[in-house]
Amino acid sequence: MHAALTIDYWDIVLRSQRVVFKHKFLWFFGFFLGSGGGGGGNWGNEIGPEVRHWMITHVELLTVLIVCAVVLWLALVVMSLISKGALISGVSESDQGRQIAFGGQWNIGVRNALKILGLVMLSFAAVLVVMIALAIPILLPLAAGKVGIVIAIVIGAVLFFPFIAFLFALSFTITYAEREVVLRGVDVFSGISAGWEMTKQYAGKSLMMWLVSLASGIVFAMGLVLVLLILAIPFVLIGMANLVLGLVLGIPLGIAVIFVLSGAFTTYTYSLWTLLYNALRADLDAWHEEPGVIA
C-alpha cells in the first residue's frame, strides 16, 4: 500500500526564498514571465476630432509605432517562452545543490521554447472550446424573450462553478506539464498526460499550493506598496520645491523597483510550483515502481 505523501509547505516557501536570493540572475527570467499580458478598452468613440485629424495626417508615424509595438510584443512573447524553461530548470537545479549559470539556463530555455509554446497554444484552444460549448446553452434561451433571459442566467449560474473547476484543473495540468517537458524532456502530449495524472492524484495538494501562492502574492503586494511609499518620501519633498524634478527623478526609480521586485517574486512563485512538482513527481514515480502497479 502506497503511503500518503505529506508536503511541508513552509519548507517549500523557505527553500524557494533561498533560491531567489542565492541566484539573483534568475530574476531576469522572472521579469519576462511577469511582464506579459495586455488589455484594451472601448476608447475609439472617445477620440476627439483633433486627435482623429492628427492620426489621419500622421499615418506613416502611426504605422511605424504600430510595427514597433508588434515587434516589441513578439519579443516579449519569445522571451517569456525562453524564460519559463530557463527558470524552471534553474530553480530545480539550484534546489538540488547544483551550480547554475545564466548561459546554461538560457540554452535550456531556448531548447524548450517550442514545447512551452505548444502547451500555451493547447491550453488556449482548450479554454476556447470549453467557453464555446458553455456559451451555446446560455445563448440559445435568449431567443425566448424575457423568460429566456431568466433561463440563460440560471444556466450560466449553474455552469459557472464547473467552468471554474475546469480552469483550476487546466492550470494545474499545464503547470506540471511545463515541468515535465523541461525537467524530464518529454514531448508536449506526454507532458500533458503526466500533468493531468498529477492533477488528479494530488488535487488537494495543488489547491493548497495555490492558496500559499495567493497568500504570498498578497504579502508581496502589501510589501511593494510599503517600499514604494518609503522610497517616494524624498521625491515628494523634492517635488514640493520643484514638481517636475521630483517626477523626473521619482517615476523612473519607482518603475525600476517594480520591475526588479516583480521579477524576484515571479522567480519565487515558479520556485514554489517547481519544488512541489519535484516532490509530487518523486512520490508518483515511487508509486509506479511498487509491485503490482501498472504505470
Helices and strands as residue ranges (DSSP letters): H 9-22, H 26-34, G 44-46, H 49-57, H 59-95, H 102-139, G 140-144, H 146-179, I 180-184, H 188-201, H 203-241, H 243-289
